[in-house]
Amino acid sequence: MSFADLKKQSKLGSLTQKLVKEVEKMNNNGGGSADDRFWKLECDKSGNGYAVIRFLPAPDSEDLPFVKLYSHAFQGPGGWYIENSLTTLGQKDPVSEYNSMLWNNGTDAGKDAARKQKRKLTYISNIYVVKDPANPQNEGRVMLYKYGKKIFDKLTAAMQPEFEDEEAIDPFDFWQGANFKLKAKNVAGYRNYDSSEFARPDALLDDDDAMEAIWKKQSSLQEFVAADQFKDYDALKKRLDYVLGNKGTPRFQDEETVMEEEQFRRENRGAAPAVTSTPGDFNADDIIAPSSSSSDEDDDTLAYFARLAEE
């Protein structure tokens, strides 16, 4: 940039706008080591956001174009419990066992406590960013995307349409898939994605070589559900006892846990509490916030915890 350009930008106020945006980004990320491979829809102050993305096929040597991850995030007398759930791997998890005990103790208080500590369901896929008006520098990039049940339901609905006159599509296909128009809006204080929809089916690009290059840029999805991403049962049980304030539990707060708590507070600041009134057996795998128009995207299903972080 020349000095003349610097002066021109000063008159336009673009430098100030850029600085403000960078400061906001730093505040949101805490200046920490967030994984910059992940894309996230940026919404305006009214809660509205729009982007066009394309879900990509399974990475090389992997079977599925998504992975499913369960986690817990809740606060107790001893601090926050923010951990991946071993149920992701089909193993016993101390929080799930504790929640089952609470759910089955026959009291409303037990059910309420179990709901507040329920598992969060997250999906992760590779995407190609077609259009991102809020952050145009992302356009044309291959990135990772975390999303919740609401978006996943739209993917499955596209593959298994409800009516005979609707054509089934594979949203993860380079040639026969379709771009996904992600639309967010604020409904009663919640982020809502009901208006999101697929465009007509079409190849992502006209050039197979270019699409092969995109395919090769994808990140592994299996790394997020690899065994080394989960603490063992005993370590999780020790952390749970500490968070619950159980007597006789050694007090500890390792650096990793502190950083996870801080990042959780930053990412969920300002959200509204989720309402859960699901009857039935808490052992059921997916007791999730109701999938009404309020929201169940991954940023919003933990809204209850965000309110706690604000207090």
Buried (B, 14 or more C-beta within 10 A) or exposed (E): EEEEEEEEBEEEEEEEEEEEEEEEEEEBBBEEEBEEEEBBBBBEEEBEBBBBBBBBBBBEEBEEBBBBBBBBBBBBEBBBBBBBBBBBBEEEBBBBBBBBEBBBEEEEEBBEBBBBBBBBBBBBBBBBBBBBEBBEEBBEBBBBBBBBBBBBEBBEBBEEEEEEEEEEBBBBBBEBBBBBBBBBBBBEEBBBBBEBEBEEBEBBBEEEEEBEEBBEBBBBBBEBBEEEEBBEBEEBBBBBBBBBEEEEBEEEEEEEBEBBBBBBBBBBEEBBBBEBEBEEEBEEEEBBBEBBEBBBBBBBBBBBBBBBBEE
